[in-house]
Amino acid sequence: MSPLAALARAYDRLAEAGEVPAQGYSQQKIAYLIPLLADGQPAGPPVDLREQEGRKTRPRLIAVPQPTKRTSGIAPNFLWDKTAYVLGVTAGEGKRTAKEHAAFIARHEEWLAGTQDEGLTALLRFLAWWRPERFAELGWPEEMVDQNLVFALESERLDGVHLHDRPAARALWTDLSSGAEGGEAVCLVTGEPGAVARLHPAIKGVWGGQSSGGSIVSFNLDAFTSYGHEQGANAPVSEAAAFAYTAALNHFLETGSTHRIQIGDASTVFWAEGPEAGEAEDVFSSFMGVDEKAEARKVGDILARIREGRPLGEVLGDLQGVRFYVLGLAPNASRLSVRFYLEDDFGVIAARYLRHLQRMRIEPPPKDEAPSMWRMLIETATLRKSENIQPNLAGEWMRAILSDTPYPLTLLASLIMRLRADGDVNALRVAILKSVLIRNFGKTFKGEVPVALDTEFQETGYLLGRLFAVYEHIQTAALGRNLNATIKDKFYGSASAQPRKVFRHLDAGAAPHLSKIGKQRPGQRIALEKQLGGIMDLMEPGGDPFPAHLPDRQQGLFALGYYHQRNDFFRKHTSSETGHEAGEDTQ
């Protein structure tokens, strides 16, 4: 099923539950209401509809007639709009304000001609009486300028009935919005014949997108069209289906929605079908969500039960069989790009994600054994700033995890680059590297990529990483831990990429350090020399143990070997001091 068809189906369920507006309406941010008397005079000052959110106020979301999709033209909305259209007042230069206000009056005189409805007649009388200068004369609030407004009869205002809610207004809007501008055709979403939507409603809430919204389907240049068709006729979608999929998507993208997460530049929405849909959505949210202790505990409990050998079906219970959808969107000027789309059984999706976490198992583990996608992505970024995350990486990685396909090689390259640049070989970075190595290259290695230190694992990169950690330990054992810079600070990047240039120098530098250790602690020198010899014995017998270059996958193993060996030293050091084993304080 296409993402648009899945969203249209989701709309039907949401509409039954009263969570989305009816056909032809949409949730819009409305800040003020103008109360009217039957004669069209204001019943009092505008009513502030904004809601308090902390120290700030925000407009209230109200279902109003679907807004006109504006590009550069002037097009008023039905019975509501911003102050430039409704009142002829704006805070800017207002070069078009007079024309916008005149258009609002003219179109409503046309739309409401002949109406006998008390509320609609009151609006016509108000528009005939109103002049923009009355705004200042009446002392209406400056905060109202450029906000969206609605109208209501004062007699109905306290009951929450706006002009656009009156039966006559709803009937009129149904007639006005049912015109088939794009002709008739078979809808590509539903497969049913219907009136083709010339323009699809705007989709708002995508991070980094235009405030006016964006489109998944649009044709605004001749190069995009075919066979002389215009706009939506190039990919016919019925007006009903266009409204349904955009209404559902806008609902999922709303601020505070429990159906959205931000993964890099991809605004990701997810939803489910079935009796246990809510529980499936909660579990997925805990998989993907922000770093919260409750969510981490939930995922940790699931992982613990799986590691105990309990079947996934038993762990997930009734969630297997729930149909699940994940859609990632990113802005592209006025359009929206689909970064990824996945539709599958929730049990299958959950199993794939849990396999990803299993691949990331490492000893000692990161503080958060089930980190959020954002927390993992930030490890790939320069200075750990979210704006430095590679644009396509988030979507490609998420798609790979949820579809159980090879991870993007840009992930491996980005992590290797960060390690060489800052030398921060922390647990989370190494865990991510390990997951990439297993998923993409696992079958090419001489054995299984280890979770903890494996003295028998003979991959060149892993052995060199272990060797580098031994040289570093020799240095600190001889000179103390309070050095301004260790060999890791100076040589990690070059040692992991071009071992031949560095390791012979490190070996020569280790000799005087071993001599110093031998004078003070002969037993430790013997142990360190045995470790060096044991690692060297596993390297290419009879050949050069130090290759000129290491490819990225071997550099990843270098980081893993270094991490394992270094933490083994730390564990033994802590054990000797405290009398029990302890792991390194990792990130």
C-alpha positions as CSV (number, residue, x, y, z in Angstrom):
1,M,0.0,0.0,0.0
2,S,1.3,3.5,-0.9
3,P,1.9,6.0,2.0
4,L,-1.0,8.2,0.7
5,A,-3.4,5.2,0.7
6,A,-2.3,4.2,4.2
7,L,-2.8,7.8,5.4
8,A,-6.2,8.0,3.8
9,R,-7.2,4.8,5.6
10,A,-5.9,6.3,8.8
11,Y,-8.0,9.3,8.3
12,D,-11.2,7.2,8.2
13,R,-10.3,5.7,11.6
14,L,-9.4,9.1,13.1
15,A,-12.6,10.7,11.8
16,E,-14.7,8.0,13.5
17,A,-12.9,8.8,16.8
18,G,-13.4,12.5,16.3
19,E,-9.7,13.2,16.2
20,V,-9.5,14.9,12.9
21,P,-11.8,17.5,11.2
22,A,-14.6,16.5,8.8
23,Q,-14.1,16.6,5.0
24,G,-13.4,20.2,3.9
25,Y,-12.1,21.4,7.3
26,S,-8.7,21.6,8.9
27,Q,-7.2,22.5,12.2
28,Q,-5.7,26.0,12.1
29,K,-4.1,28.3,14.6
30,I,-6.7,30.8,15.6
31,A,-5.7,33.6,18.0
32,Y,-8.8,35.9,18.3
33,L,-12.6,35.8,17.8
34,I,-14.7,38.9,16.9
35,P,-18.1,38.7,18.6
36,L,-21.0,40.2,16.5
37,L,-24.4,41.4,17.2
38,A,-27.2,40.7,14.7
39,D,-26.8,44.2,13.2
40,G,-23.1,43.5,12.4
41,Q,-21.7,45.7,15.1
42,P,-19.0,44.2,17.3
43,A,-20.5,43.0,20.6
44,G,-17.3,44.0,22.4
45,P,-13.6,43.8,22.0
46,P,-12.0,40.8,20.3
47,V,-11.9,37.7,22.5
48,D,-8.4,36.3,23.0
49,L,-8.5,32.6,22.3
50,R,-4.8,32.0,22.9
51,E,-3.8,29.4,25.4
52,Q,-1.0,29.7,28.0
53,E,1.9,27.4,27.5
54,G,4.5,28.0,30.2
55,R,5.5,31.7,29.9
56,K,4.2,31.9,26.4
57,T,0.8,31.9,24.7
58,R,0.0,30.0,21.6
59,P,-3.0,30.2,19.2
60,R,-5.8,27.6,19.7
61,L,-6.3,24.9,17.2
62,I,-9.8,25.2,15.8
63,A,-11.4,23.3,12.9
64,V,-12.2,25.8,10.2
65,P,-13.1,25.6,6.5
66,Q,-10.0,24.3,4.6
67,P,-7.7,27.2,3.8
68,T,-7.1,28.3,0.2
69,K,-3.7,27.2,-1.0
70,R,-1.8,30.5,-1.7
71,T,1.3,30.9,-3.7
72,S,1.8,34.5,-4.9
73,G,-1.9,35.4,-5.5
74,I,-4.6,36.9,-3.4
75,A,-7.1,34.3,-2.2
76,P,-9.3,34.8,1.0
77,N,-10.5,32.0,3.2
78,F,-14.1,31.3,3.9
79,L,-15.4,33.0,7.1
80,W,-11.9,33.3,8.7
81,D,-8.4,34.6,7.9
82,K,-5.6,36.7,9.1
83,T,-6.1,40.4,9.9
84,A,-4.7,41.6,6.6
85,Y,-7.6,40.0,4.8
86,V,-10.4,40.3,7.4
87,L,-9.6,43.8,8.7
88,G,-7.1,45.3,6.3
89,V,-4.6,45.7,9.1
90,T,-1.0,44.3,9.1
91,A,2.2,45.1,10.9
92,G,4.3,45.1,7.8
93,E,4.5,47.5,4.9
94,G,1.2,46.2,3.7
95,K,1.7,46.8,-0.1
96,R,-1.1,44.3,-0.8
97,T,-3.2,44.7,2.3
98,A,-5.8,46.9,0.7
99,K,-6.2,44.4,-2.1
100,E,-6.4,41.5,0.3
101,H,-9.1,43.2,2.4
102,A,-11.0,44.1,-0.7
103,A,-10.9,40.6,-2.0
104,F,-12.1,39.2,1.4
105,I,-15.1,41.6,1.2
106,A,-15.8,40.9,-2.5
107,R,-15.7,37.1,-2.2
108,H,-17.9,37.0,0.9
109,E,-20.4,39.3,-0.8
110,E,-20.4,36.8,-3.7
111,W,-20.4,33.7,-1.5
112,L,-23.1,34.9,0.9
113,A,-25.4,36.6,-1.6
114,G,-29.0,35.9,-0.9
115,T,-28.4,34.2,2.5
116,Q,-31.1,34.5,5.1
117,D,-28.9,33.1,7.9
118,E,-28.7,35.5,10.9
119,G,-25.0,34.9,11.5
120,L,-23.9,35.2,7.8
121,T,-26.0,38.3,7.4
122,A,-24.3,39.8,10.5
123,L,-20.9,39.2,8.9
124,L,-21.9,41.0,5.7
125,R,-23.2,44.0,7.7
126,F,-19.9,44.0,9.7
127,L,-17.8,44.0,6.5
128,A,-19.9,46.9,5.0
129,W,-19.4,48.9,8.2
130,W,-15.8,48.2,8.8
131,R,-12.9,50.5,7.9
132,P,-9.2,49.6,8.7
133,E,-8.8,52.8,10.8
134,R,-11.5,51.6,13.2
135,F,-8.9,49.1,14.5
136,A,-7.0,51.9,16.3
137,E,-10.1,53.9,17.1
138,L,-11.6,51.0,19.0
139,G,-8.4,50.3,20.8
140,W,-8.2,46.7,19.6
141,P,-5.0,45.0,20.8
142,E,-1.8,45.2,18.8
143,E,-1.0,41.5,19.5
144,M,-4.0,40.7,17.3
145,V,-2.3,42.0,14.2
146,D,-1.4,39.3,11.6
147,Q,-3.1,36.6,13.6
148,N,-5.9,34.4,12.3
149,L,-9.5,35.4,13.3
150,V,-12.9,33.8,13.4
151,F,-16.4,35.2,14.0
152,A,-19.3,34.3,16.2
153,L,-22.6,35.7,17.2
154,E,-22.4,36.9,20.8
155,S,-25.5,34.9,21.6
156,E,-23.7,31.7,20.6
157,R,-20.1,32.5,21.5
158,L,-20.2,31.1,25.0
159,D,-21.6,27.8,23.6
160,G,-18.5,27.5,21.4
161,V,-20.4,28.0,18.1
162,H,-18.6,30.0,15.5
163,L,-20.0,31.4,12.3
164,H,-18.5,28.6,10.2
165,D,-20.1,26.0,12.5
166,R,-23.7,27.2,11.8
167,P,-25.7,24.8,9.6
168,A,-26.2,27.4,6.8
169,A,-22.4,28.0,6.7
170,R,-21.6,24.3,6.6
171,A,-24.1,23.7,3.8
172,L,-22.7,26.6,1.8
173,W,-19.1,25.5,2.3
174,T,-20.0,22.0,1.1
175,D,-21.3,23.5,-2.1
176,L,-18.4,25.8,-2.5
177,S,-15.7,23.2,-1.9
178,S,-17.2,20.5,-4.0
179,G,-16.3,22.0,-7.4
180,A,-14.3,19.7,-9.5
181,E,-11.6,22.0,-10.9
182,G,-9.4,19.2,-12.1
183,G,-12.1,17.2,-13.9
184,E,-13.0,13.6,-13.2
185,A,-10.6,10.6,-13.2
186,V,-9.9,7.4,-11.4
187,C,-8.1,8.2,-8.1
188,L,-4.6,6.8,-7.8
189,V,-5.0,6.5,-4.1
190,T,-8.4,4.8,-3.7
191,G,-8.9,3.4,-7.2
192,E,-12.4,5.0,-7.4
193,P,-13.6,7.6,-9.9
194,G,-14.0,11.1,-8.5
195,A,-13.3,14.8,-8.8
196,V,-9.6,15.3,-9.2
197,A,-7.9,17.7,-6.7
198,R,-6.1,20.4,-8.7
199,L,-4.0,21.4,-5.7
200,H,-3.6,19.3,-2.6
201,P,-4.0,20.9,0.9
202,A,-0.7,22.0,2.5
203,I,1.1,19.8,4.9
204,K,2.4,21.6,8.0
205,G,4.7,20.7,10.9
206,V,7.6,19.2,9.0
207,W,10.8,20.4,10.7
208,G,12.7,22.9,8.5
209,G,9.8,23.3,6.1
210,Q,8.0,26.5,5.1
211,S,5.6,27.9,7.6
212,S,2.9,28.0,4.9
213,G,3.3,24.2,4.5
214,G,4.6,21.9,1.8
215,S,3.4,19.3,-0.7
216,I,4.2,15.7,-1.4
217,V,2.3,16.0,-4.7
218,S,2.7,19.2,-6.8
219,F,3.5,20.2,-10.4
220,N,4.4,23.8,-10.7
221,L,6.7,23.7,-13.8
222,D,6.1,22.5,-17.3
223,A,9.0,20.2,-17.0
224,F,7.1,18.1,-14.4
225,T,3.9,17.8,-16.4
226,S,2.9,15.2,-19.0
227,Y,0.6,15.1,-22.1
228,G,-0.7,18.7,-21.5
229,H,-2.1,18.0,-18.1
230,E,-2.0,20.7,-15.5
231,Q,-1.3,20.5,-11.8
232,G,-3.0,17.6,-10.1
233,A,-4.3,16.1,-13.3
234,N,-0.7,14.7,-13.9
235,A,-1.2,12.3,-10.9
236,P,-5.0,12.2,-10.4
237,V,-6.0,12.0,-6.7
238,S,-9.6,12.7,-5.8
239,E,-10.4,15.7,-3.7
240,A,-11.7,13.4,-0.9
241,A,-8.5,11.3,-0.9
242,A,-6.3,14.4,-1.1
243,F,-8.1,15.9,1.9
244,A,-8.0,12.6,3.8
245,Y,-4.3,11.9,3.5
246,T,-3.2,15.5,4.3
247,A,-5.6,15.7,7.2
248,A,-4.3,12.5,8.8
249,L,-0.7,13.6,8.1
250,N,-1.2,17.1,9.6
251,H,-2.8,15.4,12.7
252,F,0.3,13.2,13.1
253,L,2.6,16.2,12.7
254,E,1.0,18.5,15.2
255,T,3.1,19.9,18.0
256,G,3.0,17.5,20.9
257,S,1.7,14.6,18.8
258,T,2.6,11.2,20.2
259,H,2.8,10.0,16.6
260,R,5.9,11.9,15.6
261,I,9.6,11.9,16.3
262,Q,12.5,13.8,14.8
263,I,15.3,11.7,13.3
264,G,18.0,14.0,12.0
265,D,16.3,16.1,9.3
266,A,13.5,13.6,8.9
267,S,10.2,14.4,10.6
268,T,9.0,10.8,11.2
269,V,5.4,9.8,11.8
270,F,4.1,6.4,12.7
271,W,0.7,4.8,13.2
272,A,-0.9,1.4,13.6
273,E,-4.0,-0.5,12.7
274,G,-5.8,-3.0,14.8
275,P,-7.2,-3.5,18.3
276,E,-3.8,-3.1,20.0
277,A,-2.7,-0.2,17.8
278,G,-2.2,2.1,20.8
279,E,0.1,-0.3,22.6
280,A,2.1,-0.9,19.5
281,E,2.6,2.9,19.0
282,D,3.7,3.2,22.6
283,V,6.3,0.5,22.3
284,F,7.6,2.0,19.0
285,S,7.8,5.4,20.6
286,S,9.9,3.9,23.4
287,F,12.2,2.4,20.8
288,M,12.7,5.6,19.0
289,G,11.9,8.3,21.5
290,V,13.9,10.9,23.4
291,D,16.2,9.9,26.2
292,E,13.7,9.3,29.0
293,K,14.3,6.9,31.9
294,A,10.8,5.4,31.6
295,E,11.3,4.6,27.9
296,A,14.8,3.2,28.4
297,R,13.4,1.0,31.1
298,K,10.6,-0.3,28.8
299,V,13.1,-1.2,26.1
300,G,15.5,-2.6,28.6
301,D,12.8,-4.9,30.0
302,I,12.0,-6.2,26.5
303,L,15.7,-6.9,25.8
304,A,16.2,-8.6,29.1
305,R,13.3,-11.0,28.5
306,I,14.6,-11.8,25.0
307,R,18.1,-12.5,26.4
308,E,16.5,-14.9,28.9
309,G,15.5,-16.9,25.9
310,R,11.8,-16.1,25.9
311,P,10.3,-16.0,22.4
312,L,9.5,-12.6,20.8
313,G,5.9,-13.6,20.4
314,E,5.6,-14.1,24.2
315,V,7.4,-10.8,24.9
316,L,5.2,-8.8,22.5
317,G,2.0,-10.6,23.1
318,D,-0.9,-9.4,21.0
319,L,1.2,-6.8,19.2
320,Q,2.2,-9.4,16.6
321,G,-0.2,-9.0,13.8
322,V,-0.8,-5.3,14.3
323,R,-0.2,-3.5,11.0
324,F,2.3,-0.7,11.4
325,Y,3.4,2.2,9.3
326,V,6.4,4.5,9.5
327,L,6.9,7.6,7.2
328,G,9.9,9.9,7.2
329,L,9.6,13.4,5.6
330,A,12.2,16.1,4.9
331,P,11.7,19.6,3.5
332,N,12.8,20.4,-0.1
333,A,11.8,24.1,-0.7
334,S,8.0,24.1,-1.0
335,R,7.9,20.3,-1.5
336,L,8.4,17.5,0.9
337,S,10.7,14.5,0.2
338,V,9.9,11.1,1.4
339,R,13.0,9.9,3.2
340,F,11.6,6.5,3.9
341,Y,8.4,4.6,4.2
342,L,7.8,1.2,5.8
343,E,4.7,-0.9,6.2
344,D,4.8,-4.3,8.0
345,D,3.6,-6.4,10.8
346,F,4.6,-4.7,14.1
347,G,6.2,-8.0,15.4
348,V,8.5,-8.0,12.3
349,I,9.5,-4.3,12.8
350,A,10.1,-4.8,16.5
351,A,12.2,-7.9,15.8
352,R,14.3,-6.0,13.4
353,Y,14.9,-3.1,15.8
354,L,15.7,-5.5,18.6
355,R,18.2,-7.2,16.3
356,H,19.9,-3.8,15.8
357,L,20.2,-3.4,19.6
358,Q,21.6,-6.9,19.9
359,R,24.3,-6.0,17.3
360,M,25.2,-3.0,19.4
361,R,25.9,-5.2,22.5
362,I,29.3,-4.4,23.9
363,E,31.2,-4.8,27.2
364,P,31.4,-2.6,29.1
365,P,28.1,-1.2,27.8
366,P,27.1,2.4,27.2
367,K,25.2,4.1,30.1
368,D,22.0,3.8,27.9
369,E,21.8,0.4,26.5
370,A,18.9,1.4,24.2
371,P,19.8,4.9,23.1
372,S,17.4,7.0,21.0
373,M,18.2,7.6,17.3
374,W,19.0,11.2,18.0
375,R,21.5,10.2,20.7
376,M,23.2,7.8,18.2
377,L,23.2,10.3,15.3
378,I,24.8,13.0,17.4
379,E,27.9,10.8,17.8
380,T,28.4,11.1,14.0
381,A,28.3,14.9,14.0
382,T,31.2,17.4,14.3
383,L,31.2,18.9,17.8
384,R,28.1,16.7,18.5
385,K,25.9,19.5,17.1
386,S,22.6,18.4,15.6
387,E,23.0,20.8,12.7
388,N,26.1,18.9,11.7
389,I,24.4,15.6,11.2
390,Q,24.6,14.6,7.5
391,P,21.1,15.3,5.9
392,N,20.4,11.9,4.4
393,L,22.1,9.8,7.0
394,A,19.2,9.7,9.5
395,G,16.6,8.5,6.9
396,E,18.9,5.9,5.3
397,W,20.0,4.5,8.7
398,M,16.4,4.3,10.0
399,R,15.2,2.6,6.8
400,A,18.1,0.1,7.1
401,I,17.3,-0.7,10.8
402,L,13.6,-1.2,10.3
403,S,13.9,-3.1,7.0
404,D,16.9,-5.1,8.2
405,T,19.1,-4.2,5.2
406,P,22.8,-3.1,5.2
407,Y,23.5,0.1,7.0
408,P,24.6,3.1,5.0
409,L,28.4,3.2,4.5
410,T,28.3,6.9,5.3
411,L,27.5,5.9,8.9
412,L,30.8,3.9,9.1
413,A,32.8,6.7,7.3
414,S,31.3,9.4,9.6
415,L,32.2,7.5,12.8
416,I,35.7,6.7,11.6
417,M,36.2,10.4,10.7
418,R,35.0,11.5,14.1
419,L,37.3,9.0,15.9
420,R,40.3,10.2,14.0
421,A,39.4,13.8,14.5
422,D,38.7,13.9,18.3
423,G,39.9,10.5,19.5
424,D,36.9,9.9,21.7
425,V,36.6,6.2,21.6
426,N,33.5,6.0,23.8
427,A,31.1,3.0,24.3
428,L,28.2,4.3,22.2
429,R,30.4,5.1,19.2
430,V,32.1,1.7,19.4
431,A,28.7,0.0,19.8
432,I,27.4,1.6,16.7
433,L,30.6,0.6,14.8
434,K,30.1,-2.9,15.9
435,S,26.5,-3.0,14.6
436,V,27.7,-1.8,11.2
437,L,30.5,-4.3,11.1
438,I,28.2,-7.2,11.9
439,R,25.4,-6.2,9.6
440,N,27.5,-5.2,6.6
441,F,30.7,-7.2,6.8
442,G,30.1,-10.0,9.4
443,K,30.5,-12.8,6.9
444,T,33.9,-11.5,5.7
445,F,35.6,-11.7,9.0
446,K,37.7,-14.5,10.6
447,G,35.1,-15.3,13.2
448,E,32.2,-13.5,15.0
449,V,32.8,-9.8,15.9
450,P,33.2,-10.0,19.7
451,V,31.0,-8.4,22.3
452,A,33.8,-8.3,24.9
453,L,37.6,-8.8,24.7
454,D,38.4,-11.8,22.6
455,T,42.1,-12.8,22.6
456,E,41.5,-15.3,19.8
457,F,39.9,-12.9,17.3
458,Q,42.5,-12.5,14.5
459,E,41.3,-9.7,12.3
460,T,44.2,-7.3,11.6
461,G,42.3,-4.1,12.7
462,Y,41.2,-5.6,15.9
463,L,44.7,-6.9,16.8
464,L,46.2,-3.5,16.0
465,G,43.7,-1.7,18.1
466,R,44.5,-4.0,21.0
467,L,48.2,-3.5,20.4
468,F,47.8,0.3,20.5
469,A,45.9,0.0,23.8
470,V,48.9,-2.0,25.2
471,Y,51.4,0.6,24.1
472,E,49.2,3.3,25.7
473,H,49.1,1.3,28.9
474,I,52.8,0.8,28.9
475,Q,53.3,4.6,28.6
476,T,50.9,5.4,31.5
477,A,52.3,2.6,33.6
478,A,55.8,4.1,33.2
479,L,55.0,7.8,33.3
480,G,51.7,8.0,35.3
481,R,48.2,8.9,34.3
482,N,48.5,12.6,34.6
483,L,50.1,13.2,31.2
484,N,49.3,16.2,29.1
485,A,48.9,13.9,26.1
486,T,49.1,10.2,25.7
487,I,50.0,8.3,22.5
488,K,46.2,8.1,21.9
489,D,46.0,11.9,21.8
490,K,48.9,12.1,19.4
491,F,48.7,9.1,17.2
492,Y,45.2,7.4,17.3
493,G,44.1,8.8,13.9
494,S,47.3,8.0,12.0
495,A,47.8,4.6,13.8
496,S,44.2,3.4,12.9
497,A,44.5,4.5,9.2
498,Q,48.2,4.1,8.4
499,P,49.7,1.6,10.9
500,R,53.1,1.2,9.1
501,K,53.9,4.8,9.7
502,V,53.2,4.7,13.4
503,F,53.6,1.3,15.0
504,R,57.3,0.9,14.6
505,H,57.8,4.3,16.3
506,L,55.5,3.2,19.1
507,D,57.4,-0.1,19.5
508,A,60.7,1.8,19.8
509,G,59.1,4.3,22.3
510,A,57.8,1.4,24.4
511,A,61.3,0.0,25.1
512,P,62.5,2.6,27.6
513,H,59.1,2.6,29.2
514,L,59.3,-1.1,29.7
515,S,62.8,-0.7,31.1
516,K,61.5,1.8,33.7
517,I,58.6,-0.4,34.6
518,G,61.0,-3.4,35.0
519,K,63.1,-1.6,37.5
520,Q,60.1,-0.7,39.7
521,R,57.7,-3.6,39.0
522,P,59.4,-6.5,37.3
523,G,56.3,-8.7,37.3
524,Q,54.3,-6.1,35.5
525,R,56.9,-5.7,32.8
526,I,56.9,-9.5,32.2
527,A,53.1,-9.5,31.9
528,L,53.1,-6.5,29.4
529,E,55.8,-8.1,27.3
530,K,53.7,-11.4,27.2
531,Q,50.7,-9.4,26.1
532,L,52.7,-7.7,23.3
533,G,54.1,-11.0,22.2
534,G,50.7,-12.8,22.3
535,I,49.1,-10.2,20.1
536,M,52.1,-10.1,17.7
537,D,52.0,-13.9,17.4
538,L,48.4,-13.7,16.1
539,M,49.3,-11.2,13.3
540,E,50.3,-12.2,9.8
541,P,52.9,-15.0,10.4
542,G,56.0,-14.4,8.4
543,G,54.7,-11.2,6.9
544,D,54.6,-7.5,7.8
545,P,52.2,-7.1,10.7
546,F,51.7,-3.4,10.0
547,P,49.9,-2.8,6.7
548,A,50.4,0.6,5.0
549,H,46.7,1.4,5.1
550,L,43.6,0.0,6.8
551,P,40.2,0.2,5.0
552,D,37.2,1.7,7.0
553,R,35.9,-1.7,8.2
554,Q,39.3,-2.5,9.7
555,Q,39.5,0.9,11.2
556,G,36.2,0.1,12.9
557,L,37.7,-3.1,14.2
558,F,40.7,-1.1,15.4
559,A,38.4,1.0,17.5
560,L,36.7,-2.1,18.9
561,G,40.0,-3.8,19.7
562,Y,41.3,-0.7,21.4
563,Y,38.1,-0.2,23.4
564,H,38.1,-3.8,24.6
565,Q,41.7,-4.0,25.5
566,R,41.8,-0.6,27.2
567,N,38.8,-1.4,29.4
568,D,40.3,-4.8,30.3
569,F,43.3,-2.9,31.7
570,F,40.9,-0.5,33.5
571,R,38.9,-3.4,35.0
572,K,42.0,-5.2,36.3
573,H,43.4,-1.9,37.7
574,T,40.1,-1.2,39.5
575,S,39.9,-4.8,40.7
576,S,43.4,-4.6,42.2
577,E,42.5,-1.4,44.0
578,T,39.0,-2.3,45.3
579,G,39.1,-6.1,45.5
580,H,36.3,-6.6,42.9
581,E,35.8,-6.2,39.2
582,A,34.5,-2.9,37.8
583,G,33.9,-1.5,34.3
584,E,35.0,1.8,33.0
585,D,32.6,4.7,33.3
586,T,31.4,4.9,29.8
587,Q,29.3,7.1,27.7
